[in-house]
Amino acid sequence: MPSRWAARAGSISLLVLLAPALAGWQPAIAASDDSLARVRAAGVLRWGGDQQGGEPYAFEDPDHPGTLIGF
């Protein structure tokens, strides 16, 4: 059975490891981002996909083999 000191040392080690990650964390809502405004102004929503992972939304254009189409 671990001693109380060993349990505390483990907790402190975990805190030391997590502190840098927690210090840089900010909720996404707190960020002031105008991405939606830029998309609306451009009138184009760009996205990425591939044939294997994007099906059924991305598929090969039957008129132009080797070119992907879809959404």
Secondary structure as GFF3:
##gff-version 3
##sequence-region A 1 71
A	DSSP	alpha_helix	4	23	.	.	.	ID=ss1
A	DSSP	three_ten_helix	28	30	.	.	.	ID=ss2
A	DSSP	alpha_helix	35	42	.	.	.	ID=ss3
A	DSSP	alpha_helix	51	54	.	.	.	ID=ss4
A	DSSP	beta_strand	58	60	.	.	.	ID=ss5
A	DSSP	beta_strand	68	70	.	.	.	ID=ss6
###
